[in-house]
């Protein structure tokens, strides 16, 4: 291993990667059965999406609160506390399923959503302890941890369900029982190994050497601007647009794909394969995107992601065959990855250490709300215009970050003059 990867910053990144692997397996395992449990506990099939919505909205609101808390009590304590919330939520869900209580089940999903928000912010923790020249790789390593969850989470559902039945409860409780142990293990990893406290290693926003696409502000590390002042900076707006619009497009197309395939008479096996391809696109290429961001710069990779998202939206509705849809959904995940990792890295470039926690939490609040809106609107568009309408709307939205990137480039040219 190189001397660089033995540094405290890379050790912190490795710990965050390990915690992400454990936590994402827990989150994906619970989300696999949440809709089924929601329908059974509520007694209404139409309420199957309510648990996911409750978790998503809770996570959106909690992201901002976690960001503030990270600045006050530190990154390690905040992440460990968030994972403890998730373990409590998973345990509460097990009790709710055993008791047949839908309201209690939703309470558990709210806590799980809050934990997910804390873990998602860990990508910024990795970014802030690295110099701009390696920041893209650091973010991508943490995002890559989602790959383990994407593979391990669904695989845990069946054996955990069998253990739950052997313990005398329903098999749906098994995934949540497994999540309790996974989230506690992730919290223990953070509490024991995330040292030194990342706040003590935060890197000044001004790089020692120019980095393509990085546009740090010239100010003291202790100065703190308002959200309005931060997002008045063209580069910060471009970062938010890249993350927000890519999230909306991905969620809008993804949530309707399963219904579209069901209408085309595909079974659960075909649908699962398509979503596996999509998850691979989201996470498995993170190392590639991180290296490209550090080598090419933030702007080219974000624009590449926009192009891939646009292509995915146009090609997904063209056929009802499994493999073409799977390829389009893989591209959808890949385009999201380029935009999300590129935007996260770009936003980290713009912030002084005193601004990072609360601003990054506020950013994830906006991105989460955008994703929830995309999920709701996609259903309305699908009901009126079908899957092709969702694809067309997604293609238009996918191009909007180009406007913000163009404004950012124009501002840089003016500054250079």
ROKOLPA-369726 format. One record per residue (C-alpha): residue number from 1; residue in one letter; x, y, z. Coordinates in steps of 0.25 Angstrom, whole numbers, plus 5000, padded with zeros to 4 digits. Layout:
<r NUM, A, <X, Y, Z>>;
...
***
This chain:
<r 1, X, <5000, 5000, 5000>>;
<r 2, X, <5005, 5014, 4997>>;
<r 3, X, <5010, 5024, 5007>>;
<r 4, X, <4998, 5033, 5003>>;
<r 5, X, <4988, 5022, 5006>>;
<r 6, X, <4994, 5021, 5020>>;
<r 7, X, <4991, 5035, 5024>>;
<r 8, X, <4980, 5039, 5034>>;
<r 9, X, <4971, 5044, 5023>>;
<r 10, X, <4971, 5031, 5016>>;
<r 11, X, <4970, 5023, 5029>>;
<r 12, X, <4957, 5031, 5032>>;
<r 13, X, <4952, 5029, 5018>>;
<r 14, X, <4954, 5014, 5019>>;
<r 15, X, <4946, 5014, 5032>>;
<r 16, X, <4935, 5022, 5026>>;
<r 17, X, <4935, 5012, 5014>>;
<r 18, X, <4934, 5000, 5024>>;
<r 19, X, <4922, 5007, 5032>>;
<r 20, X, <4915, 5010, 5018>>;
<r 21, X, <4916, 4995, 5014>>;
<r 22, X, <4909, 4991, 5027>>;
<r 23, X, <4899, 5002, 5028>>;
<r 24, X, <4895, 5001, 5013>>;
<r 25, X, <4893, 4986, 5014>>;
<r 26, X, <4883, 4989, 5026>>;
<r 27, X, <4876, 5000, 5018>>;
<r 28, X, <4874, 4992, 5006>>;
<r 29, X, <4870, 4979, 5013>>;
<r 30, X, <4859, 4987, 5020>>;
<r 31, X, <4854, 4995, 5008>>;
<r 32, X, <4853, 4981, 5001>>;
<r 33, X, <4841, 4977, 5010>>;
<r 34, X, <4836, 4991, 5015>>;
<r 35, X, <4825, 4992, 5004>>;
<r 36, X, <4820, 4978, 5007>>;
<r 37, X, <4820, 4980, 5022>>;
<r 38, X, <4813, 4993, 5020>>;
<r 39, X, <4802, 4987, 5011>>;
<r 40, X, <4800, 4976, 5021>>;
<r 41, X, <4800, 4984, 5034>>;
<r 42, X, <4791, 4995, 5028>>;
<r 43, X, <4782, 4986, 5022>>;
<r 44, X, <4782, 4994, 5009>>;
<r 45, X, <4790, 4991, 4997>>;
<r 46, X, <4790, 5005, 4992>>;
<r 47, X, <4798, 5009, 5005>>;
<r 48, X, <4810, 5000, 5001>>;
<r 49, X, <4818, 5013, 4998>>;
<r 50, X, <4815, 5020, 5011>>;
<r 51, X, <4827, 5014, 5019>>;
<r 52, X, <4837, 5018, 5008>>;
<r 53, X, <4831, 5032, 5007>>;
<r 54, X, <4832, 5033, 5022>>;
<r 55, X, <4846, 5029, 5022>>;
<r 56, X, <4850, 5038, 5011>>;
<r 57, X, <4844, 5050, 5017>>;
<r 58, X, <4849, 5048, 5030>>;
<r 59, X, <4863, 5046, 5024>>;
<r 60, X, <4862, 5059, 5017>>;
<r 61, X, <4858, 5067, 5029>>;
<r 62, X, <4869, 5060, 5038>>;
<r 63, X, <4880, 5063, 5028>>;
<r 64, X, <4880, 5078, 5031>>;
<r 65, X, <4879, 5075, 5046>>;
<r 66, X, <4891, 5065, 5045>>;
<r 67, X, <4899, 5075, 5038>>;
<r 68, X, <4897, 5085, 5049>>;
<r 69, X, <4900, 5074, 5060>>;
<r 70, X, <4913, 5071, 5052>>;
<r 71, X, <4918, 5085, 5054>>;
<r 72, X, <4915, 5085, 5069>>;
<r 73, X, <4918, 5071, 5074>>;
<r 74, X, <4927, 5066, 5063>>;
<r 75, X, <4927, 5056, 5051>>;
<r 76, X, <4929, 5043, 5059>>;
<r 77, X, <4919, 5046, 5070>>;
<r 78, X, <4908, 5050, 5060>>;
<r 79, X, <4910, 5038, 5051>>;
<r 80, X, <4910, 5028, 5063>>;
<r 81, X, <4898, 5035, 5068>>;
<r 82, X, <4891, 5034, 5055>>;
<r 83, X, <4894, 5019, 5054>>;
<r 84, X, <4889, 5017, 5068>>;
<r 85, X, <4876, 5024, 5063>>;
<r 86, X, <4875, 5014, 5052>>;
<r 87, X, <4877, 5002, 5060>>;
<r 88, X, <4866, 5006, 5070>>;
<r 89, X, <4857, 5009, 5058>>;
<r 90, X, <4860, 4995, 5052>>;
<r 91, X, <4857, 4989, 5066>>;
<r 92, X, <4844, 4997, 5067>>;
<r 93, X, <4840, 4992, 5054>>;
<r 94, X, <4842, 4977, 5058>>;
<r 95, X, <4833, 4980, 5070>>;
<r 96, X, <4823, 4987, 5061>>;
<r 97, X, <4822, 4975, 5052>>;
<r 98, X, <4820, 4965, 5063>>;
<r 99, X, <4809, 4974, 5069>>;
<r 100, X, <4803, 4977, 5056>>;
<r 101, X, <4804, 4992, 5058>>;
<r 102, X, <4805, 5001, 5045>>;
<r 103, X, <4807, 5014, 5053>>;
<r 104, X, <4818, 5008, 5061>>;
<r 105, X, <4824, 5002, 5048>>;
<r 106, X, <4824, 5016, 5042>>;
<r 107, X, <4831, 5021, 5054>>;
<r 108, X, <4842, 5011, 5052>>;
<r 109, X, <4844, 5015, 5038>>;
<r 110, X, <4845, 5030, 5042>>;
<r 111, X, <4857, 5026, 5051>>;
<r 112, X, <4863, 5018, 5040>>;
<r 113, X, <4862, 5029, 5030>>;
<r 114, X, <4869, 5039, 5040>>;
<r 115, X, <4880, 5029, 5041>>;
<r 116, X, <4881, 5028, 5025>>;
<r 117, X, <4882, 5043, 5025>>;
<r 118, X, <4894, 5043, 5034>>;
<r 119, X, <4901, 5032, 5027>>;
<r 120, X, <4899, 5039, 5014>>;
<r 121, X, <4906, 5051, 5019>>;
<r 122, X, <4919, 5043, 5022>>;
<r 123, X, <4923, 5045, 5007>>;
<r 124, X, <4925, 5060, 5011>>;
<r 125, X, <4933, 5056, 5023>>;
<r 126, X, <4943, 5048, 5014>>;
<r 127, X, <4943, 5060, 5005>>;
<r 128, X, <4947, 5070, 5015>>;
<r 129, X, <4959, 5063, 5020>>;
<r 130, X, <4966, 5062, 5007>>;
<r 131, X, <4973, 5072, 4998>>;
<r 132, X, <4965, 5076, 4985>>;
<r 133, X, <4974, 5067, 4976>>;
<r 134, X, <4969, 5054, 4983>>;
<r 135, X, <4955, 5059, 4988>>;
<r 136, X, <4948, 5052, 4976>>;
<r 137, X, <4954, 5039, 4979>>;
<r 138, X, <4951, 5040, 4994>>;
<r 139, X, <4936, 5043, 4992>>;
<r 140, X, <4935, 5031, 4981>>;
<r 141, X, <4941, 5021, 4991>>;
<r 142, X, <4930, 5024, 5001>>;
<r 143, X, <4919, 5024, 4991>>;
<r 144, X, <4925, 5010, 4986>>;
<r 145, X, <4922, 5005, 5000>>;
<r 146, X, <4907, 5004, 4995>>;
<r 147, X, <4911, 4993, 4985>>;
<r 148, X, <4913, 4983, 4997>>;
<r 149, X, <4899, 4987, 5002>>;
<r 150, X, <4893, 4986, 4988>>;
<r 151, X, <4898, 4971, 4988>>;
<r 152, X, <4898, 4967, 5002>>;
<r 153, X, <4885, 4974, 5006>>;
<r 154, X, <4875, 4966, 4997>>;
<r 155, X, <4883, 4953, 5000>>;
<r 156, X, <4880, 4955, 5015>>;
<r 157, X, <4865, 4956, 5014>>;
<r 158, X, <4862, 4941, 5012>>;
<r 159, X, <4871, 4935, 5023>>;
<r 160, X, <4868, 4946, 5032>>;
<r 161, X, <4853, 4943, 5030>>;
<r 162, X, <4855, 4928, 5033>>;
<r 163, X, <4862, 4931, 5046>>;
<r 164, X, <4850, 4940, 5049>>;
<r 165, X, <4840, 4929, 5047>>;
<r 166, X, <4849, 4920, 5055>>;
<r 167, X, <4848, 4930, 5066>>;
<r 168, X, <4833, 4930, 5066>>;
<r 169, X, <4830, 4943, 5058>>;
<r 170, X, <4827, 4946, 5043>>;
<r 171, X, <4838, 4945, 5033>>;
<r 172, X, <4836, 4960, 5030>>;
<r 173, X, <4842, 4964, 5043>>;
<r 174, X, <4855, 4956, 5039>>;
<r 175, X, <4861, 4968, 5030>>;
<r 176, X, <4859, 4978, 5041>>;
<r 177, X, <4865, 4969, 5052>>;
<r 178, X, <4877, 4967, 5043>>;
<r 179, X, <4878, 4982, 5041>>;
<r 180, X, <4879, 4984, 5056>>;
<r 181, X, <4892, 4976, 5057>>;
<r 182, X, <4897, 4983, 5044>>;
<r 183, X, <4894, 4997, 5049>>;
<r 184, X, <4900, 4994, 5063>>;
<r 185, X, <4913, 4988, 5056>>;
<r 186, X, <4914, 5001, 5047>>;
<r 187, X, <4912, 5010, 5059>>;
<r 188, X, <4923, 5002, 5067>>;
<r 189, X, <4933, 5003, 5055>>;
<r 190, X, <4930, 5019, 5055>>;
<r 191, X, <4932, 5020, 5070>>;
<r 192, X, <4944, 5012, 5071>>;
<r 193, X, <4952, 5014, 5058>>;
<r 194, X, <4948, 5028, 5053>>;
<r 195, X, <4960, 5034, 5059>>;
<r 196, X, <4965, 5045, 5059>>;
<r 197, X, <4953, 5053, 5059>>;
<r 198, X, <4951, 5058, 5045>>;
<r 199, X, <4948, 5072, 5049>>;
<r 200, X, <4963, 5073, 5053>>;
<r 201, X, <4968, 5069, 5039>>;
<r 202, X, <4958, 5078, 5031>>;
<r 203, X, <4966, 5084, 5019>>;
<r 204, X, <4965, 5099, 5016>>;
<r 205, X, <4956, 5102, 5003>>;
<r 206, X, <4968, 5108, 4996>>;
<r 207, X, <4977, 5097, 4989>>;
<r 208, X, <4992, 5098, 4989>>;
<r 209, X, <4991, 5096, 4973>>;
<r 210, X, <4980, 5098, 4963>>;
<r 211, X, <4971, 5087, 4962>>;
<r 212, X, <4962, 5086, 4949>>;
<r 213, X, <4948, 5090, 4952>>;
<r 214, X, <4951, 5094, 4967>>;
<r 215, X, <4947, 5108, 4970>>;
<r 216, X, <4950, 5111, 4985>>;
<r 217, X, <4946, 5124, 4991>>;
<r 218, X, <4957, 5133, 4997>>;
<r 219, X, <4953, 5135, 5011>>;
<r 220, X, <4957, 5130, 5025>>;
<r 221, X, <4954, 5116, 5030>>;
<r 222, X, <4946, 5122, 5042>>;
<r 223, X, <4937, 5131, 5034>>;
<r 224, X, <4923, 5126, 5032>>;
<r 225, X, <4914, 5131, 5021>>;
<r 226, X, <4899, 5130, 5020>>;
<r 227, X, <4892, 5119, 5011>>;
<r 228, X, <4888, 5130, 5002>>;
<r 229, X, <4902, 5136, 5000>>;
<r 230, X, <4908, 5122, 4998>>;
<r 231, X, <4898, 5118, 4987>>;
<r 232, X, <4900, 5131, 4981>>;
<r 233, X, <4913, 5126, 4976>>;
<r 234, X, <4911, 5120, 4962>>;
<r 235, X, <4920, 5107, 4965>>;
<r 236, X, <4911, 5104, 4978>>;
<r 237, X, <4899, 5106, 4970>>;
<r 238, X, <4904, 5096, 4959>>;
<r 239, X, <4908, 5086, 4970>>;
<r 240, X, <4894, 5087, 4976>>;
<r 241, X, <4887, 5086, 4962>>;
<r 242, X, <4896, 5074, 4958>>;
<r 243, X, <4892, 5066, 4970>>;
<r 244, X, <4877, 5071, 4971>>;
<r 245, X, <4873, 5069, 4957>>;
<r 246, X, <4881, 5055, 4955>>;
<r 247, X, <4874, 5050, 4968>>;
<r 248, X, <4860, 5055, 4962>>;
<r 249, X, <4862, 5048, 4949>>;
<r 250, X, <4867, 5035, 4955>>;
<r 251, X, <4856, 5034, 4965>>;
<r 252, X, <4845, 5038, 4955>>;
<r 253, X, <4849, 5027, 4944>>;
<r 254, X, <4853, 5017, 4954>>;
<r 255, X, <4840, 5016, 4962>>;
<r 256, X, <4832, 5015, 4950>>;
<r 257, X, <4840, 5004, 4943>>;
<r 258, X, <4835, 4993, 4951>>;
<r 259, X, <4821, 4997, 4948>>;
<r 260, X, <4824, 4998, 4933>>;
<r 261, X, <4831, 4984, 4933>>;
<r 262, X, <4819, 4978, 4941>>;
<r 263, X, <4809, 4984, 4930>>;
<r 264, X, <4818, 4977, 4920>>;
<r 265, X, <4816, 4964, 4927>>;
<r 266, X, <4830, 4962, 4933>>;
<r 267, X, <4832, 4954, 4946>>;
<r 268, X, <4839, 4958, 4958>>;
<r 269, X, <4852, 4951, 4953>>;
<r 270, X, <4853, 4960, 4941>>;
<r 271, X, <4849, 4973, 4950>>;
<r 272, X, <4860, 4969, 4960>>;
<r 273, X, <4870, 4967, 4949>>;
<r 274, X, <4867, 4981, 4944>>;
<r 275, X, <4869, 4987, 4958>>;
<r 276, X, <4881, 4980, 4960>>;
<r 277, X, <4887, 4986, 4947>>;
<r 278, X, <4883, 4999, 4952>>;
<r 279, X, <4889, 4998, 4966>>;
<r 280, X, <4902, 4993, 4959>>;
<r 281, X, <4902, 5006, 4951>>;
<r 282, X, <4900, 5015, 4963>>;
<r 283, X, <4911, 5009, 4971>>;
<r 284, X, <4921, 5000, 4964>>;
<r 285, X, <4927, 5010, 4956>>;
<r 286, X, <4930, 5020, 4967>>;
<r 287, X, <4945, 5018, 4966>>;
<r 288, X, <4945, 5021, 4952>>;
<r 289, X, <4936, 5034, 4954>>;
<r 290, X, <4945, 5038, 4966>>;
<r 291, X, <4958, 5037, 4958>>;
<r 292, X, <4952, 5044, 4946>>;
<r 293, X, <4947, 5056, 4955>>;
<r 294, X, <4961, 5057, 4960>>;
<r 295, X, <4968, 5056, 4947>>;
<r 296, X, <4958, 5063, 4937>>;
<r 297, X, <4952, 5073, 4947>>;
<r 298, X, <4938, 5074, 4953>>;
<r 299, X, <4931, 5081, 4941>>;
<r 300, X, <4934, 5070, 4930>>;
<r 301, X, <4930, 5059, 4939>>;
<r 302, X, <4917, 5066, 4943>>;
<r 303, X, <4914, 5069, 4928>>;
<r 304, X, <4917, 5054, 4924>>;
<r 305, X, <4907, 5050, 4935>>;
<r 306, X, <4897, 5059, 4929>>;
<r 307, X, <4899, 5053, 4915>>;
<r 308, X, <4898, 5038, 4921>>;
<r 309, X, <4885, 5042, 4928>>;
<r 310, X, <4879, 5048, 4916>>;
<r 311, X, <4882, 5036, 4908>>;
<r 312, X, <4877, 5026, 4918>>;
<r 313, X, <4863, 5034, 4919>>;
<r 314, X, <4862, 5033, 4904>>;
<r 315, X, <4865, 5019, 4902>>;
<r 316, X, <4858, 5013, 4914>>;
<r 317, X, <4844, 5014, 4908>>;
<r 318, X, <4848, 5009, 4894>>;
<r 319, X, <4845, 4994, 4897>>;
<r 320, X, <4839, 4985, 4906>>;
<r 321, X, <4850, 4975, 4906>>;
<r 322, X, <4858, 4972, 4919>>;
<r 323, X, <4872, 4973, 4914>>;
<r 324, X, <4870, 4987, 4907>>;
<r 325, X, <4863, 4992, 4919>>;
<r 326, X, <4874, 4987, 4929>>;
<r 327, X, <4884, 4994, 4920>>;
<r 328, X, <4877, 5007, 4921>>;
<r 329, X, <4875, 5006, 4936>>;
<r 330, X, <4890, 5003, 4937>>;
<r 331, X, <4892, 5016, 4929>>;
<r 332, X, <4882, 5023, 4938>>;
<r 333, X, <4890, 5019, 4951>>;
<r 334, X, <4904, 5022, 4944>>;
<r 335, X, <4899, 5036, 4940>>;
<r 336, X, <4894, 5039, 4954>>;
<r 337, X, <4908, 5034, 4960>>;
<r 338, X, <4915, 5044, 4951>>;
<r 339, X, <4906, 5056, 4955>>;
<r 340, X, <4905, 5052, 4970>>;
<r 341, X, <4920, 5049, 4972>>;
<r 342, X, <4924, 5061, 4964>>;
<r 343, X, <4914, 5070, 4970>>;
<r 344, X, <4918, 5066, 4984>>;
<r 345, X, <4932, 5068, 4981>>;
<r 346, X, <4930, 5082, 4975>>;
<r 347, X, <4921, 5086, 4987>>;
<r 348, X, <4932, 5082, 4997>>;
<r 349, X, <4942, 5091, 4989>>;
<r 350, X, <4933, 5103, 4991>>;
<r 351, X, <4932, 5103, 5007>>;
<r 352, X, <4941, 5107, 5018>>;
<r 353, X, <4942, 5097, 5030>>;
<r 354, X, <4932, 5105, 5038>>;
<r 355, X, <4922, 5105, 5027>>;
<r 356, X, <4922, 5090, 5023>>;
<r 357, X, <4914, 5082, 5033>>;
<r 358, X, <4901, 5091, 5032>>;
<r 359, X, <4902, 5094, 5018>>;
<r 360, X, <4904, 5080, 5013>>;
<r 361, X, <4892, 5076, 5022>>;
<r 362, X, <4884, 5087, 5016>>;
<r 363, X, <4888, 5082, 5002>>;
<r 364, X, <4884, 5068, 5005>>;
<r 365, X, <4871, 5073, 5010>>;
<r 366, X, <4868, 5080, 4997>>;
<r 367, X, <4873, 5068, 4989>>;
<r 368, X, <4864, 5059, 4998>>;
<r 369, X, <4851, 5067, 4996>>;
<r 370, X, <4854, 5068, 4981>>;
<r 371, X, <4855, 5053, 4980>>;
<r 372, X, <4841, 5051, 4988>>;
<r 373, X, <4835, 5061, 4978>>;
<r 374, X, <4841, 5054, 4966>>;
<r 375, X, <4835, 5041, 4972>>;
<r 376, X, <4821, 5047, 4973>>;
<r 377, X, <4821, 5055, 4960>>;
<r 378, X, <4826, 5043, 4952>>;
<r 379, X, <4813, 5035, 4956>>;
<r 380, X, <4804, 5046, 4951>>;
<r 381, X, <4812, 5047, 4938>>;
<r 382, X, <4812, 5032, 4936>>;
<r 383, X, <4797, 5032, 4938>>;
<r 384, X, <4794, 5042, 4928>>;
<r 385, X, <4806, 5040, 4917>>;
<r 386, X, <4811, 5026, 4921>>;
<r 387, X, <4826, 5022, 4923>>;
<r 388, X, <4830, 5029, 4910>>;
<r 389, X, <4825, 5042, 4916>>;
<r 390, X, <4833, 5040, 4929>>;
<r 391, X, <4845, 5037, 4920>>;
<r 392, X, <4843, 5050, 4912>>;
<r 393, X, <4841, 5058, 4925>>;
<r 394, X, <4854, 5052, 4931>>;
<r 395, X, <4862, 5055, 4918>>;
<r 396, X, <4858, 5070, 4919>>;
<r 397, X, <4861, 5071, 4934>>;
<r 398, X, <4874, 5064, 4932>>;
<r 399, X, <4879, 5075, 4923>>;
<r 400, X, <4876, 5086, 4933>>;
<r 401, X, <4889, 5085, 4941>>;
<r 402, X, <4896, 5089, 4927>>;
<r 403, X, <4890, 5103, 4929>>;
<r 404, X, <4896, 5104, 4943>>;
<r 405, X, <4910, 5099, 4938>>;
<r 406, X, <4910, 5109, 4927>>;
<r 407, X, <4907, 5121, 4937>>;
<r 408, X, <4918, 5115, 4946>>;
<r 409, X, <4928, 5115, 4934>>;
<r 410, X, <4924, 5129, 4930>>;
<r 411, X, <4926, 5134, 4944>>;
<r 412, X, <4940, 5128, 4944>>;
<r 413, X, <4944, 5134, 4930>>;
<r 414, X, <4939, 5148, 4936>>;
<r 415, X, <4948, 5146, 4948>>;
<r 416, X, <4960, 5142, 4939>>;
<r 417, X, <4958, 5155, 4931>>;
***
